Amino acid sequence: MGEEPVFVYKQCLIVRTDIRMSCGKKCAQAAHASVGALEHADKNLKKAWLAEGQKKVVLKANDERMLHELKAIALHAGISASLIQDAGLTEIPQGTVTALGLGPAKSGDLDRITGNLPLL
Amino acid sequence: MGEEPVFVYKQCLIVRTDIRMSCGKKCAQAAHASVGALEHADKNLKKAWLAEGQKKVVLKANDERMLHELKAIALHAGISASLIQDAGLTEIPQGTVTALGLGPAKSGDLDRITGNLPLL
């Protein structure tokens, strides 16, 4: 059996699925969420996560309320969080909340918050 | 008419379309490309781009060779570039080149390199 790398840290990028976005649009929102959460993250966590290979998991959320709730829970747990509002130049109305980035943080800590969400 | 924000800077995230990846997988690759290119970018460019709202454009590439060529052209033009190889834990073989992140850089400078690529 091949050896699989073990990731201690990860980021979770959570994208709304109740609004119509092309795959390209979802990619942009996920990248916004990743950079946004990273900008607010602890520097040592960021370093460790980058050194490991910056694991990211992309998940689905049913609606905007779920993103707000997950953000509040994450911040309460000391995990960096970045809620993304679209500039609205394409596809969807300006100011629409599209995605949430969480972490980097320890995988187990994120799993306690996002463990029930399906993969996108 | 509404006022549209003017973006001086952007990032281009270029994803291969000749390998089979789910939309969630593409999102993760685009986010890797964004963070990767950002880590190599000039600090002042990074600051200016973040302050503007971190514009990102997600584009398609036909194959791996195109990503290598675009990377070489961008680096020659002084634009940060990050080629993404997948860890291969899901969907595709380990080490597969999946995406390329370019910038942030001035929009016009990136357009000269990526202007012919279609949106994802």
gemmi code that builds the backbone of each chain (N, CA, C; Angstrom):
import gemmi

chains = {
    "A": [
        ("MET", (0.824, -1.206, 0.000), (0.000, 0.000, 0.000), (0.863, 1.264, 0.000)),
        ("GLY", (0.476, 2.238, -0.782), (1.217, 3.500, -0.841), (1.054, 4.267, 0.462)),
        ("GLU", (2.034, 5.097, 0.740), (1.940, 5.916, 1.946), (1.140, 7.159, 1.647)),
        ("GLU", (0.161, 7.435, 2.436), (-0.606, 8.661, 2.246), (-0.094, 9.734, 3.190)),
        ("PRO", (0.062, 10.952, 2.686), (0.496, 12.015, 3.585), (-0.546, 12.255, 4.666)),
        ("VAL", (-0.078, 12.586, 5.852), (-0.990, 12.886, 6.952), (-1.069, 14.409, 7.102)),
        ("PHE", (-2.273, 14.917, 7.027), (-2.464, 16.352, 7.178), (-2.990, 16.652, 8.575)),
        ("VAL", (-2.263, 17.467, 9.305), (-2.721, 17.888, 10.629), (-3.692, 19.061, 10.492)),
        ("TYR", (-3.424, 19.908, 9.502), (-4.206, 21.137, 9.324), (-4.976, 21.116, 8.003)),
        ("LYS", (-6.066, 21.845, 7.962), (-6.755, 22.028, 6.682), (-7.545, 23.326, 6.715)),
        ("GLN", (-8.041, 23.667, 5.530), (-9.002, 24.759, 5.396), (-10.300, 24.136, 4.884)),
        ("CYS", (-11.443, 24.672, 5.306), (-12.716, 24.270, 4.726), (-13.299, 25.450, 3.956)),
        ("LEU", (-13.648, 25.193, 2.714), (-14.243, 26.212, 1.852), (-15.669, 25.767, 1.556)),
        ("ILE", (-16.624, 26.553, 2.020), (-18.022, 26.121, 2.005), (-18.795, 27.025, 1.058)),
        ("VAL", (-19.415, 26.399, 0.057), (-20.058, 27.142, -1.026), (-21.566, 26.905, -0.992)),
        ("ARG", (-22.336, 27.968, -1.132), (-23.800, 27.831, -1.174), (-24.243, 27.106, -2.436)),
        ("THR", (-25.217, 26.219, -2.280), (-25.715, 25.499, -3.447), (-27.153, 25.889, -3.776)),
        ("ASP", (-27.720, 26.843, -3.036), (-29.104, 27.257, -3.312), (-29.170, 28.489, -4.226)),
        ("ILE", (-28.026, 28.940, -4.713), (-28.033, 30.005, -5.719), (-27.311, 29.477, -6.954)),
        ("ARG", (-27.744, 29.951, -8.116), (-27.209, 29.402, -9.348), (-25.876, 30.066, -9.676)),
        ("MET", (-24.823, 29.287, -9.662), (-23.505, 29.787, -10.056), (-22.866, 28.740, -10.966)),
        ("SER", (-22.162, 29.204, -11.998), (-21.392, 28.289, -12.845), (-20.260, 27.692, -12.019)),
        ("CYS", (-19.652, 26.632, -12.533), (-18.519, 26.048, -11.807), (-17.379, 27.059, -11.696)),
        ("GLY", (-17.150, 27.835, -12.743), (-16.091, 28.853, -12.695), (-16.345, 29.882, -11.606)),
        ("LYS", (-17.600, 30.261, -11.486), (-17.988, 31.217, -10.445), (-17.757, 30.615, -9.053)),
        ("LYS", (-18.133, 29.348, -8.887), (-17.904, 28.680, -7.599), (-16.409, 28.621, -7.288)),
        ("CYS", (-15.603, 28.361, -8.308), (-14.141, 28.324, -8.112), (-13.642, 29.666, -7.583)),
        ("ALA", (-14.128, 30.752, -8.175), (-13.689, 32.082, -7.737), (-14.110, 32.336, -6.296)),
        ("GLN", (-15.339, 31.931, -5.937), (-15.816, 32.147, -4.563), (-15.010, 31.328, -3.558)),
        ("ALA", (-14.683, 30.081, -3.946), (-13.876, 29.230, -3.060), (-12.490, 29.849, -2.860)),
        ("ALA", (-11.919, 30.389, -3.930), (-10.594, 31.014, -3.815), (-10.663, 32.290, -2.978)),
        ("HIS", (-11.720, 33.073, -3.138), (-11.916, 34.247, -2.267), (-11.956, 33.803, -0.797)),
        ("ALA", (-12.718, 32.742, -0.539), (-12.889, 32.262, 0.841), (-11.560, 31.793, 1.416)),
        ("SER", (-10.777, 31.122, 0.579), (-9.479, 30.620, 1.038), (-8.551, 31.773, 1.409)),
        ("VAL", (-8.416, 32.737, 0.495), (-7.520, 33.875, 0.753), (-8.045, 34.709, 1.926)),
        ("GLY", (-9.353, 34.899, 1.977), (-9.946, 35.705, 3.046), (-9.689, 35.112, 4.421)),
        ("ALA", (-9.935, 33.820, 4.573), (-9.721, 33.178, 5.871), (-8.234, 33.142, 6.219)),
        ("LEU", (-7.400, 32.968, 5.205), (-5.958, 32.930, 5.423), (-5.437, 34.266, 5.944)),
        ("GLU", (-5.993, 35.343, 5.429), (-5.553, 36.679, 5.851), (-5.826, 36.919, 7.336)),
        ("HIS", (-6.840, 36.254, 7.880), (-7.185, 36.421, 9.293), (-6.597, 35.335, 10.190)),
        ("ALA", (-5.866, 34.410, 9.609), (-5.395, 33.262, 10.386), (-4.142, 33.605, 11.182)),
        ("ASP", (-3.933, 32.857, 12.223), (-2.711, 32.922, 13.009), (-1.508, 32.600, 12.116)),
        ("LYS", (-0.437, 33.380, 12.261), (0.716, 33.233, 11.355), (1.377, 31.866, 11.449)),
        ("ASN", (1.442, 31.314, 12.651), (2.084, 30.007, 12.803), (1.240, 28.888, 12.197)),
        ("LEU", (-0.084, 29.000, 12.359), (-0.985, 28.038, 11.716), (-0.835, 28.113, 10.204)),
        ("LYS", (-0.770, 29.327, 9.700), (-0.633, 29.525, 8.254), (0.644, 28.864, 7.741)),
        ("LYS", (1.744, 29.115, 8.437), (3.037, 28.535, 8.046), (2.989, 27.016, 8.027)),
        ("ALA", (2.430, 26.455, 9.102), (2.397, 24.989, 9.225), (1.531, 24.374, 8.128)),
        ("TRP", (0.411, 25.021, 7.836), (-0.520, 24.533, 6.815), (0.113, 24.613, 5.427)),
        ("LEU", (0.785, 25.721, 5.140), (1.457, 25.856, 3.840), (2.554, 24.800, 3.699)),
        ("ALA", (3.307, 24.576, 4.778), (4.413, 23.617, 4.723), (3.902, 22.195, 4.479)),
        ("GLU", (2.712, 21.902, 4.975), (2.116, 20.570, 4.786), (1.565, 20.359, 3.384)),
        ("GLY", (1.330, 21.453, 2.658), (0.741, 21.324, 1.322), (-0.643, 21.929, 1.196)),
        ("GLN", (-0.988, 22.784, 2.137), (-2.239, 23.573, 2.128), (-3.486, 22.757, 1.744)),
        ("LYS", (-3.782, 21.751, 2.551), (-4.989, 20.946, 2.295), (-6.253, 21.801, 2.358)),
        ("LYS", (-7.119, 21.597, 1.359), (-8.397, 22.306, 1.323), (-9.502, 21.315, 1.041)),
        ("VAL", (-10.614, 21.480, 1.722), (-11.785, 20.655, 1.483), (-12.928, 21.581, 1.098)),
        ("VAL", (-13.589, 21.262, 0.005), (-14.664, 22.118, -0.498), (-16.008, 21.456, -0.200)),
        ("LEU", (-16.857, 22.171, 0.526), (-18.098, 21.612, 1.046), (-19.309, 22.420, 0.580)),
        ("LYS", (-20.484, 21.833, 0.737), (-21.741, 22.481, 0.346), (-22.497, 23.008, 1.558)),
        ("ALA", (-23.121, 24.169, 1.408), (-24.085, 24.648, 2.409), (-25.414, 24.903, 1.715)),
        ("ASN", (-26.499, 24.635, 2.431), (-27.838, 24.742, 1.843), (-28.292, 26.167, 1.609)),
        ("ASP", (-27.834, 27.077, 2.467), (-28.352, 28.445, 2.364), (-27.445, 29.429, 3.105)),
        ("GLU", (-27.797, 30.704, 2.992), (-26.972, 31.758, 3.580), (-26.924, 31.643, 5.102)),
        ("ARG", (-28.072, 31.307, 5.719), (-28.123, 31.248, 7.180), (-27.097, 30.261, 7.725)),
        ("MET", (-26.962, 29.140, 7.026), (-26.002, 28.124, 7.465), (-24.578, 28.691, 7.480)),
        ("LEU", (-24.244, 29.497, 6.488), (-22.897, 30.089, 6.450), (-22.668, 31.030, 7.638)),
        ("HIS", (-23.689, 31.837, 7.960), (-23.561, 32.743, 9.106), (-23.383, 31.955, 10.405)),
        ("GLU", (-24.164, 30.880, 10.542), (-24.073, 30.065, 11.764), (-22.699, 29.412, 11.895)),
        ("LEU", (-22.213, 28.847, 10.784), (-20.904, 28.187, 10.812), (-19.797, 29.198, 11.127)),
        ("LYS", (-19.935, 30.395, 10.587), (-18.941, 31.434, 10.861), (-18.912, 31.758, 12.358)),
        ("ALA", (-20.091, 31.919, 12.941), (-20.167, 32.269, 14.364), (-19.564, 31.165, 15.230)),
        ("ILE", (-19.877, 29.918, 14.892), (-19.352, 28.792, 15.661), (-17.829, 28.733, 15.540)),
        ("ALA", (-17.323, 28.939, 14.333), (-15.874, 28.882, 14.104), (-15.161, 29.991, 14.884)),
        ("LEU", (-15.670, 31.189, 14.802), (-15.015, 32.306, 15.504), (-15.005, 32.059, 17.007)),
        ("HIS", (-16.108, 31.497, 17.516), (-16.204, 31.169, 18.928), (-15.136, 30.150, 19.318)),
        ("ALA", (-14.781, 29.262, 18.369), (-13.758, 28.233, 18.625), (-12.349, 28.746, 18.320)),
        ("GLY", (-12.231, 30.033, 17.973), (-10.906, 30.600, 17.712), (-10.355, 30.279, 16.334)),
        ("ILE", (-11.256, 29.903, 15.417), (-10.842, 29.561, 14.048), (-11.144, 30.745, 13.133)),
        ("SER", (-10.194, 31.111, 12.281), (-10.407, 32.256, 11.394), (-11.525, 31.943, 10.405)),
        ("ALA", (-12.290, 32.969, 10.061), (-13.459, 32.771, 9.193), (-13.624, 33.984, 8.301)),
        ("SER", (-13.988, 33.728, 7.052), (-14.193, 34.830, 6.115), (-15.421, 34.554, 5.255)),
        ("LEU", (-16.433, 35.393, 5.442), (-17.682, 35.263, 4.689), (-17.524, 36.080, 3.405)),
        ("ILE", (-17.843, 35.478, 2.272), (-17.622, 36.140, 0.983), (-18.928, 36.701, 0.422)),
        ("GLN", (-18.898, 37.999, 0.114), (-20.026, 38.628, -0.577), (-19.570, 38.951, -1.974)),
        ("ASP", (-20.361, 38.577, -2.957), (-19.944, 38.777, -4.337), (-20.071, 40.232, -4.747)),
        ("ALA", (-19.096, 40.680, -5.546), (-19.139, 42.054, -6.065), (-20.299, 42.225, -7.042)),
        ("GLY", (-20.852, 41.114, -7.514), (-22.075, 41.182, -8.317), (-21.902, 41.685, -9.730)),
        ("LEU", (-20.696, 41.528, -10.284), (-20.491, 41.972, -11.666), (-20.993, 40.939, -12.664)),
        ("THR", (-21.135, 39.692, -12.210), (-21.553, 38.620, -13.116), (-22.496, 37.670, -12.385)),
        ("GLU", (-23.476, 37.188, -13.081), (-24.323, 36.047, -12.670), (-25.309, 36.314, -11.531)),
        ("ILE", (-24.871, 36.959, -10.437), (-25.737, 37.077, -9.261), (-25.758, 38.504, -8.734)),
        ("PRO", (-26.818, 38.882, -7.983), (-26.937, 40.266, -7.511), (-25.797, 40.674, -6.583)),
        ("GLN", (-25.411, 41.941, -6.667), (-24.348, 42.495, -5.841), (-24.638, 42.288, -4.351)),
        ("GLY", (-23.615, 41.874, -3.613), (-23.767, 41.706, -2.175), (-24.244, 40.335, -1.753)),
        ("THR", (-24.533, 39.459, -2.697), (-24.965, 38.106, -2.356), (-23.859, 37.369, -1.603)),
        ("VAL", (-24.218, 36.786, -0.467), (-23.264, 35.951, 0.266), (-23.147, 34.620, -0.466)),
        ("THR", (-21.925, 34.237, -0.830), (-21.740, 33.063, -1.685), (-20.982, 31.920, -1.024)),
        ("ALA", (-20.086, 32.257, -0.101), (-19.185, 31.220, 0.418), (-18.609, 31.634, 1.767)),
        ("LEU", (-18.024, 30.652, 2.446), (-17.371, 30.878, 3.734), (-16.062, 30.106, 3.753)),
        ("GLY", (-14.993, 30.782, 4.142), (-13.717, 30.102, 4.340), (-13.423, 29.961, 5.817)),
        ("LEU", (-12.974, 28.785, 6.229), (-12.621, 28.539, 7.643), (-11.205, 27.984, 7.726)),
        ("GLY", (-10.385, 28.578, 8.567), (-9.043, 28.064, 8.822), (-7.985, 28.703, 7.944)),
        ("PRO", (-6.784, 28.168, 7.967), (-6.427, 26.844, 8.452), (-6.553, 26.673, 9.968)),
        ("ALA", (-6.886, 25.421, 10.307), (-6.985, 25.013, 11.703), (-6.727, 23.504, 11.753)),
        ("LYS", (-6.633, 22.962, 12.954), (-6.462, 21.515, 13.069), (-7.676, 20.810, 12.467)),
        ("SER", (-7.426, 19.755, 11.704), (-8.503, 19.043, 11.014), (-9.621, 18.634, 11.963)),
        ("GLY", (-9.247, 18.112, 13.113), (-10.252, 17.658, 14.072), (-11.125, 18.791, 14.573)),
        ("ASP", (-10.515, 19.955, 14.768), (-11.280, 21.117, 15.239), (-12.291, 21.556, 14.176)),
        ("LEU", (-11.875, 21.502, 12.906), (-12.807, 21.871, 11.833), (-13.884, 20.809, 11.649)),
        ("ASP", (-13.508, 19.540, 11.806), (-14.493, 18.469, 11.627), (-15.645, 18.600, 12.620)),
        ("ARG", (-15.345, 19.099, 13.813), (-16.416, 19.273, 14.809), (-17.442, 20.308, 14.346)),
        ("ILE", (-17.015, 21.215, 13.456), (-17.904, 22.280, 12.982), (-18.552, 21.936, 11.646)),
        ("THR", (-17.759, 21.325, 10.751), (-18.244, 21.117, 9.374), (-18.462, 19.641, 9.029)),
        ("GLY", (-18.302, 18.782, 10.015), (-18.298, 17.336, 9.763), (-19.541, 16.784, 9.091)),
        ("ASN", (-20.670, 17.502, 9.224), (-21.916, 17.007, 8.633), (-22.146, 17.471, 7.208)),
        ("LEU", (-21.288, 18.353, 6.718), (-21.537, 18.929, 5.394), (-21.016, 18.010, 4.291)),
        ("PRO", (-21.789, 17.832, 3.229), (-21.311, 17.006, 2.118), (-20.265, 17.733, 1.280)),
        ("LEU", (-19.412, 16.951, 0.613), (-18.442, 17.509, -0.324), (-19.162, 18.118, -1.521)),
        ("LEU", (-18.616, 19.233, -2.018), (-19.164, 19.818, -3.260), (-18.756, 18.937, -4.418)),
    ],
    "B": [
        ("MET", (-27.429, 54.517, -14.685), (-26.613, 53.314, -14.634), (-25.839, 53.216, -13.326)),
        ("GLY", (-25.740, 52.005, -12.776), (-24.979, 51.799, -11.540), (-23.493, 51.975, -11.803)),
        ("GLU", (-22.783, 52.375, -10.763), (-21.332, 52.511, -10.900), (-20.679, 51.159, -10.699)),
        ("GLU", (-19.834, 50.790, -11.626), (-19.098, 49.537, -11.459), (-17.722, 49.830, -10.890)),
        ("PRO", (-17.289, 49.006, -9.935), (-15.948, 49.223, -9.400), (-14.915, 48.990, -10.498)),
        ("VAL", (-13.837, 49.758, -10.447), (-12.746, 49.578, -11.412), (-11.631, 48.811, -10.710)),
        ("PHE", (-11.260, 47.707, -11.312), (-10.182, 46.911, -10.736), (-8.907, 47.142, -11.534)),
        ("VAL", (-7.870, 47.602, -10.862), (-6.576, 47.786, -11.517), (-5.825, 46.451, -11.564)),
        ("TYR", (-6.027, 45.645, -10.515), (-5.279, 44.405, -10.361), (-6.217, 43.199, -10.406)),
        ("LYS", (-5.670, 42.072, -10.792), (-6.436, 40.830, -10.691), (-5.500, 39.643, -10.593)),
        ("GLN", (-6.100, 38.509, -10.306), (-5.414, 37.226, -10.371), (-6.101, 36.407, -11.453)),
        ("CYS", (-5.353, 35.594, -12.190), (-5.953, 34.634, -13.113), (-5.695, 33.226, -12.598)),
        ("LEU", (-6.763, 32.471, -12.475), (-6.677, 31.084, -12.019), (-7.097, 30.213, -13.195)),
        ("ILE", (-6.159, 29.401, -13.677), (-6.359, 28.685, -14.936), (-6.407, 27.195, -14.646)),
        ("VAL", (-7.508, 26.575, -15.024), (-7.768, 25.179, -14.656), (-7.795, 24.311, -15.914)),
        ("ARG", (-7.131, 23.177, -15.876), (-7.148, 22.236, -17.012), (-8.543, 21.652, -17.198)),
        ("THR", (-8.931, 21.539, -18.468), (-10.248, 20.954, -18.747), (-10.124, 19.612, -19.468)),
        ("ASP", (-8.886, 19.138, -19.684), (-8.716, 17.850, -20.374), (-8.564, 16.685, -19.402)),
        ("ILE", (-8.717, 16.952, -18.102), (-8.748, 15.861, -17.130), (-10.065, 15.953, -16.367)),
        ("ARG", (-10.569, 14.810, -15.972), (-11.883, 14.786, -15.350), (-11.793, 15.159, -13.882)),
        ("MET", (-12.376, 16.281, -13.522), (-12.427, 16.687, -12.114), (-13.847, 17.178, -11.821)),
        ("SER", (-14.351, 16.854, -10.639), (-15.648, 17.393, -10.208), (-15.512, 18.890, -10.008)),
        ("CYS", (-16.650, 19.559, -9.910), (-16.597, 21.001, -9.682), (-15.926, 21.311, -8.338)),
        ("GLY", (-16.182, 20.504, -7.323), (-15.543, 20.717, -6.024), (-14.030, 20.580, -6.113)),
        ("LYS", (-13.587, 19.612, -6.891), (-12.148, 19.408, -7.098), (-11.542, 20.618, -7.809)),
        ("LYS", (-12.247, 21.113, -8.830), (-11.759, 22.307, -9.537), (-11.675, 23.503, -8.589)),
        ("CYS", (-12.671, 23.624, -7.712), (-12.651, 24.721, -6.731), (-11.400, 24.642, -5.861)),
        ("ALA", (-11.068, 23.445, -5.405), (-9.892, 23.280, -4.546), (-8.625, 23.635, -5.318)),
        ("GLN", (-8.541, 23.217, -6.593), (-7.345, 23.513, -7.390), (-7.214, 25.016, -7.625)),
        ("ALA", (-8.340, 25.680, -7.902), (-8.316, 27.130, -8.119), (-7.856, 27.847, -6.851)),
        ("ALA", (-8.326, 27.382, -5.708), (-7.919, 27.998, -4.435), (-6.442, 27.739, -4.153)),
        ("HIS", (-5.955, 26.524, -4.454), (-4.509, 26.258, -4.328), (-3.725, 27.250, -5.190)),
        ("ALA", (-4.180, 27.425, -6.437), (-3.469, 28.294, -7.388), (-3.448, 29.732, -6.889)),
        ("SER", (-4.572, 30.161, -6.313), (-4.668, 31.530, -5.808), (-3.689, 31.754, -4.656)),
        ("VAL", (-3.730, 30.872, -3.671), (-2.840, 31.016, -2.508), (-1.384, 30.854, -2.931)),
        ("GLY", (-1.115, 29.901, -3.821), (0.252, 29.657, -4.267), (0.858, 30.876, -4.950)),
        ("ALA", (0.112, 31.459, -5.890), (0.633, 32.629, -6.608), (0.760, 33.822, -5.666)),
        ("LEU", (-0.166, 33.928, -4.744), (-0.144, 35.028, -3.777), (1.096, 34.968, -2.889)),
        ("GLU", (1.486, 33.761, -2.509), (2.657, 33.593, -1.638), (3.942, 34.076, -2.321)),
        ("HIS", (3.963, 34.050, -3.664), (5.149, 34.481, -4.414), (5.040, 35.908, -4.925)),
        ("ALA", (3.934, 36.562, -4.641), (3.704, 37.890, -5.220), (4.435, 38.978, -4.440)),
        ("ASP", (4.690, 40.064, -5.102), (5.227, 41.272, -4.488), (4.267, 41.764, -3.399)),
        ("LYS", (4.812, 42.166, -2.250), (3.955, 42.522, -1.107), (3.066, 43.725, -1.380)),
        ("ASN", (3.583, 44.691, -2.128), (2.773, 45.880, -2.413), (1.634, 45.567, -3.385)),
        ("LEU", (1.925, 44.718, -4.368), (0.869, 44.264, -5.290), (-0.215, 43.520, -4.513)),
        ("LYS", (0.230, 42.665, -3.612), (-0.713, 41.884, -2.805), (-1.624, 42.807, -1.997)),
        ("LYS", (-1.024, 43.797, -1.348), (-1.798, 44.748, -0.537), (-2.824, 45.496, -1.379)),
        ("ALA", (-2.376, 45.988, -2.524), (-3.256, 46.782, -3.387), (-4.411, 45.938, -3.909)),
        ("TRP", (-4.104, 44.699, -4.278), (-5.115, 43.780, -4.812), (-6.135, 43.415, -3.721)),
        ("LEU", (-5.656, 43.143, -2.502), (-6.575, 42.829, -1.400), (-7.464, 44.034, -1.096)),
        ("ALA", (-6.873, 45.226, -1.098), (-7.643, 46.432, -0.777), (-8.736, 46.692, -1.813)),
        ("GLU", (-8.485, 46.312, -3.052), (-9.465, 46.500, -4.130), (-10.608, 45.488, -4.066)),
        ("GLY", (-10.380, 44.385, -3.361), (-11.420, 43.351, -3.295), (-11.012, 42.055, -3.961)),
        ("GLN", (-9.702, 41.860, -4.142), (-9.126, 40.608, -4.664), (-9.863, 40.006, -5.859)),
        ("LYS", (-9.898, 40.761, -6.964), (-10.546, 40.232, -8.172), (-9.836, 38.977, -8.673)),
        ("LYS", (-10.642, 37.969, -9.011), (-10.100, 36.726, -9.569), (-10.898, 36.351, -10.805)),
        ("VAL", (-10.198, 35.903, -11.813), (-10.848, 35.418, -13.024), (-10.432, 33.962, -13.206)),
        ("VAL", (-11.407, 33.088, -13.427), (-11.123, 31.659, -13.560), (-11.249, 31.269, -15.028)),
        ("LEU", (-10.176, 30.720, -15.571), (-10.075, 30.460, -17.011), (-9.789, 28.985, -17.272)),
        ("LYS", (-9.972, 28.589, -18.543), (-9.738, 27.198, -18.961), (-8.429, 27.074, -19.737)),
        ("ALA", (-7.730, 25.975, -19.514), (-6.594, 25.616, -20.375), (-6.855, 24.231, -20.950)),
        ("ASN", (-6.409, 24.018, -22.186), (-6.677, 22.758, -22.891), (-5.870, 21.586, -22.376)),
        ("ASP", (-4.640, 21.879, -21.900), (-3.779, 20.770, -21.510), (-2.638, 21.259, -20.612)),
        ("GLU", (-1.843, 20.307, -20.141), (-0.758, 20.629, -19.220), (0.290, 21.529, -19.866)),
        ("ARG", (0.614, 21.269, -21.148), (1.650, 22.055, -21.821), (1.323, 23.536, -21.803)),
        ("MET", (0.046, 23.834, -22.011), (-0.383, 25.234, -22.019), (-0.102, 25.907, -20.661)),
        ("LEU", (-0.313, 25.174, -19.578), (-0.048, 25.746, -18.243), (1.440, 26.045, -18.062)),
        ("HIS", (2.292, 25.120, -18.532), (3.741, 25.347, -18.414), (4.160, 26.566, -19.239)),
        ("GLU", (3.608, 26.679, -20.448), (3.961, 27.808, -21.317), (3.513, 29.134, -20.691)),
        ("LEU", (2.290, 29.159, -20.189), (1.774, 30.386, -19.571), (2.601, 30.774, -18.348)),
        ("LYS", (2.999, 29.773, -17.584), (3.832, 30.041, -16.410), (5.152, 30.692, -16.825)),
        ("ALA", (5.790, 30.138, -17.849), (7.077, 30.669, -18.307), (6.926, 32.107, -18.797)),
        ("ILE", (5.876, 32.364, -19.561), (5.647, 33.716, -20.092), (5.403, 34.700, -18.947)),
        ("ALA", (4.608, 34.279, -17.966), (4.295, 35.154, -16.831), (5.559, 35.475, -16.028)),
        ("LEU", (6.345, 34.462, -15.724), (7.567, 34.696, -14.935), (8.510, 35.629, -15.689)),
        ("HIS", (8.596, 35.454, -17.003), (9.441, 36.326, -17.838), (8.962, 37.776, -17.743)),
        ("ALA", (7.645, 37.953, -17.565), (7.068, 39.303, -17.463), (7.072, 39.823, -16.025)),
        ("GLY", (7.669, 39.048, -15.117), (7.756, 39.489, -13.730), (6.480, 39.294, -12.932)),
        ("ILE", (5.621, 38.401, -13.408), (4.345, 38.130, -12.714), (4.481, 36.820, -11.943)),
        ("SER", (4.015, 36.813, -10.684), (4.138, 35.603, -9.871), (3.283, 34.490, -10.464)),
        ("ALA", (3.783, 33.263, -10.338), (3.101, 32.124, -10.942), (3.253, 30.908, -10.053)),
        ("SER", (2.188, 30.128, -9.953), (2.235, 28.920, -9.128), (1.500, 27.788, -9.837)),
        ("LEU", (2.272, 26.776, -10.220), (1.726, 25.599, -10.901), (1.311, 24.599, -9.825)),
        ("ILE", (0.099, 24.095, -9.932), (-0.427, 23.205, -8.888), (-0.367, 21.748, -9.325)),
        ("GLN", (0.254, 20.930, -8.483), (0.244, 19.482, -8.697), (-0.605, 18.871, -7.611)),
        ("ASP", (-1.519, 18.021, -8.007), (-2.439, 17.471, -7.021), (-1.774, 16.395, -6.168)),
        ("ALA", (-2.135, 16.389, -4.903), (-1.609, 15.374, -3.987), (-2.137, 13.990, -4.349)),
        ("GLY", (-3.197, 13.940, -5.149), (-3.650, 12.673, -5.709), (-4.368, 11.759, -4.739)),
        ("LEU", (-4.962, 12.334, -3.714), (-5.692, 11.499, -2.751), (-7.088, 11.176, -3.262)),
        ("THR", (-7.571, 11.964, -4.218), (-8.930, 11.772, -4.726), (-8.955, 12.013, -6.219)),
        ("GLU", (-9.743, 11.258, -6.915), (-10.125, 11.508, -8.323), (-9.028, 11.312, -9.368)),
        ("ILE", (-7.807, 11.864, -9.147), (-6.802, 11.852, -10.215), (-5.446, 11.371, -9.688)),
        ("PRO", (-4.567, 10.869, -10.583), (-3.288, 10.315, -10.126), (-2.402, 11.359, -9.451)),
        ("GLN", (-1.642, 10.915, -8.460), (-0.734, 11.785, -7.703), (0.236, 12.501, -8.635)),
        ("GLY", (0.433, 13.789, -8.406), (1.395, 14.546, -9.189), (0.824, 15.164, -10.456)),
        ("THR", (-0.437, 14.906, -10.743), (-1.072, 15.501, -11.920), (-1.079, 17.026, -11.800)),
        ("VAL", (-0.611, 17.703, -12.839), (-0.693, 19.160, -12.873), (-2.138, 19.541, -13.191)),
        ("THR", (-2.739, 20.353, -12.340), (-4.170, 20.631, -12.475), (-4.496, 22.082, -12.791)),
        ("ALA", (-3.654, 23.007, -12.332), (-4.028, 24.418, -12.425), (-2.803, 25.308, -12.322)),
        ("LEU", (-3.005, 26.558, -12.687), (-1.940, 27.570, -12.614), (-2.545, 28.855, -12.059)),
        ("GLY", (-1.876, 29.435, -11.092), (-2.273, 30.747, -10.582), (-1.290, 31.797, -11.054)),
        ("LEU", (-1.801, 32.927, -11.514), (-0.950, 34.049, -11.959), (-1.375, 35.321, -11.242)),
        ("GLY", (-0.385, 36.015, -10.668), (-0.650, 37.305, -10.055), (-0.945, 37.213, -8.568)),
        ("PRO", (-1.378, 38.317, -7.967), (-1.952, 39.501, -8.602), (-0.938, 40.314, -9.418)),
        ("ALA", (-1.473, 40.916, -10.489), (-0.707, 41.812, -11.341), (-1.698, 42.787, -11.971)),
        ("LYS", (-1.181, 43.776, -12.693), (-2.080, 44.704, -13.373), (-2.906, 43.936, -14.403)),
        ("SER", (-4.193, 44.236, -14.470), (-5.105, 43.524, -15.363), (-4.592, 43.501, -16.789)),
        ("GLY", (-4.114, 44.635, -17.267), (-3.634, 44.713, -18.643), (-2.446, 43.797, -18.891)),
        ("ASP", (-1.569, 43.698, -17.912), (-0.396, 42.829, -18.055), (-0.819, 41.365, -18.129)),
        ("LEU", (-1.813, 40.990, -17.313), (-2.302, 39.608, -17.363), (-3.076, 39.344, -18.648)),
        ("ASP", (-3.825, 40.332, -19.125), (-4.606, 40.144, -20.353), (-3.695, 39.825, -21.544)),
        ("ARG", (-2.500, 40.411, -21.540), (-1.573, 40.128, -22.645), (-1.146, 38.665, -22.654)),
        ("ILE", (-1.231, 38.014, -21.496), (-0.798, 36.612, -21.388), (-1.979, 35.651, -21.504)),
        ("THR", (-3.092, 36.012, -20.877), (-4.224, 35.069, -20.783), (-5.438, 35.518, -21.594)),
        ("GLY", (-5.302, 36.586, -22.351), (-6.460, 37.192, -23.027), (-7.231, 36.285, -23.963)),
        ("ASN", (-6.565, 35.224, -24.458), (-7.249, 34.334, -25.406), (-7.969, 33.175, -24.733)),
        ("LEU", (-7.816, 33.046, -23.432), (-8.389, 31.874, -22.753), (-9.856, 32.116, -22.406)),
        ("PRO", (-10.717, 31.108, -22.641), (-12.133, 31.267, -22.274), (-12.345, 31.147, -20.763)),
        ("LEU", (-13.413, 31.767, -20.298), (-13.810, 31.629, -18.892), (-14.231, 30.196, -18.611)),
        ("LEU", (-13.907, 29.722, -17.388), (-14.393, 28.390, -16.981), (-15.877, 28.498, -16.668)),
    ],
}
model = gemmi.Model(1)
for chain_id, residues in chains.items():
    chain = gemmi.Chain(chain_id)
    for i, (resn, *xyz) in enumerate(residues, 1):
        res = gemmi.Residue()
        res.name, res.seqid = resn, gemmi.SeqId(i, " ")
        for name, pos in zip(("N", "CA", "C"), xyz):
            atom = gemmi.Atom()
            atom.name, atom.element = name, gemmi.Element(name[0])
            atom.pos, atom.b_iso = gemmi.Position(*pos), 0.0
            res.add_atom(atom)
        chain.add_residue(res)
    model.add_chain(chain)
structure = gemmi.Structure()
structure.add_model(model)
structure.setup_entities()
